[in-house]
Amino acid sequence: MGKILTFIKKLFFSKKDKGSLTIIAVGPGDPSLLTIEAVKAIKQSKVVFYPISGKDRDSYSAKIVNKFIKKKKQIPLIFPMGIEEYDSEYIWKSGAKKIVDYINKNLKVALLCLGDTSIYASSFYLKKEIKKNYPQIRITTLPGISSLSLAAALGDFQLIKKGETLNIIECPDDKNQFLNLIDTRSKKVLVIMKVGKRWKWVKYALQEKNLLHKAKLAVNLGMENQYIGDASEYLSEELPYFSLILLRTDLE
């Protein structure tokens, strides 16, 4: 009987203490928009990984959850985020190995994701790498409030109505591609992400199509210097990285 109890205890505790990975969406910037499940998972984690765009850079996702991770081991991971100087394949492989090394120590590991885990989330590539090379690792993915959902709520913009098609796209680098995208002959709802450095010519392209007054512009949502309003009323010729446009292309 004693041997059976010992075996059961070992089985129970080995499962309980087994390491795991939770990919946690922390929302677009405002800590008050964290989900209850996200806070719970962060509190339960022992090690927290978060993305940075380069050496000596701050992490927006880490700032959002700062009060919950102060006493935890924090490890930044450089994510390429479209920067040519970084080797994406190497970054995902080395990042996955760093994460798995801690999981193999039977620790609960958290990987923070800005916004939502399913919309332009770099964490997807790390997850893919881990699932491919370390299939034994248990991974949980927690969704969060996306920047486009928050922009729609704050801007009083119905993202999609009956009979409409919603298109979530990255802003093209080419003006002609952008003009084709906002063709007023086809009725559609557009969420144009990552406008940023393209804003100067995007603004005039919208004017050409007589759509600037219809477009909602969202900048730095949940962060300092937040702006949400009509694109025609945004006076600066420059936009920060965290910016998007909500637009219905019909002229009605």
C-alpha positions in Angstrom: 0.0 0.0 0.0 2.9 2.3 0.9 4.5 1.8 -2.5 1.3 2.6 -4.3 0.9 5.9 -2.4 4.5 6.8 -3.1 3.9 6.1 -6.8 0.8 8.2 -6.8 2.5 11.1 -5.1 5.4 11.1 -7.5 3.0 11.0 -10.5 0.9 13.8 -9.1 3.8 16.1 -8.2 5.7 15.4 -11.5 2.7 16.6 -13.5 2.1 19.5 -11.2 5.6 20.8 -11.4 6.1 20.2 -15.1 7.3 23.2 -17.1 5.0 24.9 -19.6 4.7 27.9 -21.9 1.9 30.4 -21.9 1.8 33.0 -24.7 0.0 36.0 -23.2 -1.6 38.8 -25.1 -1.4 42.0 -23.0 -3.5 44.3 -25.1 -2.6 47.5 -27.1 -1.1 49.6 -24.2 -3.5 50.3 -21.4 -2.9 48.0 -18.3 -6.6 48.3 -17.4 -7.4 46.4 -20.6 -5.5 43.2 -19.5 -7.8 40.2 -19.3 -8.3 38.5 -16.0 -6.8 35.3 -17.5 -3.7 37.2 -18.6 -3.1 38.6 -15.1 -3.6 35.2 -13.6 -1.1 33.5 -16.0 1.5 36.2 -15.5 1.3 35.9 -11.7 1.7 32.1 -11.9 4.7 32.3 -14.2 8.3 32.1 -12.9 10.0 33.5 -16.0 8.8 36.2 -18.3 10.1 36.7 -21.8 9.2 39.8 -23.7 10.0 41.2 -27.2 12.2 44.2 -27.9 13.1 45.6 -31.3 16.8 45.9 -30.6 19.5 46.1 -28.0 19.0 48.8 -25.3 15.3 49.2 -26.4 12.3 49.2 -24.0 9.5 46.7 -24.3 6.0 48.1 -24.6 4.5 44.7 -23.6 6.7 44.6 -20.5 5.7 48.1 -19.5 2.0 47.2 -19.6 2.5 44.4 -17.0 5.3 46.0 -15.1 3.7 45.8 -11.7 3.1 42.1 -12.1 6.6 41.1 -13.2 8.9 43.2 -10.9 9.9 40.2 -8.8 10.1 37.7 -11.6 13.0 36.7 -13.8 12.7 38.9 -17.0 14.3 38.0 -20.2 14.1 40.2 -23.4 14.1 38.7 -26.8 15.1 40.6 -29.9 12.3 40.3 -32.5 13.2 41.2 -36.1 10.0 43.2 -36.7 10.9 43.7 -40.4 14.4 45.0 -39.6 16.8 43.7 -42.3 19.9 43.6 -40.1 18.4 40.7 -38.1 18.3 37.1 -39.3 14.7 36.1 -38.6 15.4 32.3 -38.8 18.2 32.5 -36.3 16.2 34.7 -34.0 13.2 32.3 -33.9 15.5 29.3 -33.4 17.6 30.8 -30.7 14.6 32.4 -29.0 12.8 29.0 -28.9 15.8 27.3 -27.4 16.1 30.0 -24.6 12.5 29.5 -23.7 12.6 25.7 -23.8 15.8 25.7 -21.6 13.7 27.2 -18.8 10.7 25.0 -19.4 13.0 22.0 -19.1 13.8 23.2 -15.6 10.1 22.6 -14.8 9.3 26.3 -14.7 6.2 28.0 -15.8 7.3 30.4 -18.6 5.3 33.3 -20.0 5.9 35.0 -23.4 4.3 38.4 -23.7 2.6 39.5 -26.9 1.5 43.1 -27.6 -2.1 43.4 -28.6 -3.7 40.0 -29.6 -2.0 36.7 -30.2 -3.6 36.2 -33.6 -3.1 39.6 -35.3 0.4 40.3 -36.7 1.8 38.6 -33.6 5.6 37.8 -33.9 5.0 35.2 -31.1 3.4 33.0 -33.7 6.8 32.3 -35.2 8.3 31.3 -31.9 5.3 29.1 -31.2 5.7 27.5 -34.6 9.4 26.8 -33.9 8.8 25.3 -30.5 5.9 23.1 -31.8 8.1 21.9 -34.6 11.3 21.1 -32.7 10.0 20.5 -29.2 6.6 18.9 -29.6 6.6 17.6 -26.0 6.2 21.2 -24.7 2.8 22.2 -23.5 1.8 25.6 -24.9 -1.3 27.7 -23.9 -2.2 30.8 -25.9 -4.3 33.5 -24.3 -6.0 36.1 -26.6 -6.3 39.8 -25.7 -7.9 43.0 -26.8 -6.5 44.1 -30.2 -5.6 47.6 -31.3 -8.3 47.5 -34.0 -11.0 46.5 -31.6 -10.0 49.3 -29.2 -9.8 51.8 -32.1 -13.3 50.8 -33.3 -14.7 51.2 -29.7 -13.1 54.6 -29.0 -13.8 55.9 -32.5 -17.5 54.8 -32.5 -16.8 52.8 -35.7 -18.7 49.6 -36.4 -16.1 47.2 -37.7 -18.5 45.2 -39.8 -22.2 45.2 -40.6 -24.4 42.6 -42.2 -23.4 41.9 -45.7 -20.0 43.6 -45.4 -16.5 42.1 -45.8 -13.8 43.1 -43.3 -10.2 43.3 -44.6 -7.3 43.5 -42.2 -4.2 44.4 -44.1 -0.7 45.8 -43.7 -0.3 49.1 -45.4 1.4 48.7 -48.8 4.7 50.4 -49.6 3.6 51.4 -53.0 1.1 54.2 -53.6 -0.6 52.6 -56.6 -1.2 49.4 -54.6 -2.7 51.5 -51.9 -5.0 53.3 -54.4 -6.2 50.0 -55.8 -6.8 48.9 -52.2 -9.1 51.8 -51.5 -11.0 51.6 -54.8 -14.4 53.2 -54.1 -16.1 50.9 -56.7 -16.0 48.0 -54.3 -17.7 48.4 -51.0 -15.5 47.0 -48.1 -14.3 47.8 -44.7 -10.6 48.2 -44.3 -8.4 48.0 -41.2 -5.0 49.3 -42.5 -2.3 48.4 -40.1 1.3 49.7 -39.8 0.7 53.0 -41.6 3.5 54.8 -39.7 6.2 56.1 -42.0 3.9 55.9 -45.0 1.4 58.4 -43.7 2.6 61.4 -45.7 1.6 59.9 -49.0 -1.2 57.8 -47.6 -2.9 61.0 -46.4 -2.8 62.5 -49.9 -3.9 59.3 -51.5 -7.0 59.3 -49.3 -7.6 62.9 -50.3 -7.4 62.0 -54.0 -10.2 59.4 -53.5 -12.2 61.8 -51.4 -12.0 59.4 -48.4 -9.8 61.3 -45.9 -12.9 62.7 -44.1 -14.3 59.2 -43.8 -11.2 57.5 -42.4 -10.7 57.0 -38.6 -7.1 57.3 -37.5 -5.8 55.6 -34.3 -2.4 56.4 -32.9 -0.6 55.0 -29.9 -3.7 53.5 -28.4 -3.5 53.0 -24.7 -0.2 54.8 -24.6 1.0 58.3 -24.2 -0.1 60.8 -26.8 -3.0 58.6 -27.9 -5.1 60.0 -30.7 -8.3 58.6 -32.1 -10.4 60.6 -34.5 -10.9 61.8 -38.1 -7.8 61.4 -40.2 -8.5 64.8 -41.8 -8.0 66.4 -38.4 -4.6 64.9 -37.7 -2.3 67.7 -38.5 1.2 66.2 -38.2 2.9 64.9 -41.3 4.4 62.0 -39.4 2.9 59.0 -37.6 4.5 56.7 -35.0 4.9 53.0 -35.6 1.7 52.2 -33.7 -1.0 53.6 -35.9 -3.8 52.3 -38.0 -6.7 53.4 -40.2 -10.4 52.3 -40.1 -12.2 53.0 -43.4 -15.3 52.2 -45.4 -14.5 52.6 -49.1 -18.0 53.4 -50.4 -18.7 57.1 -50.8 -22.3 57.0 -49.5 
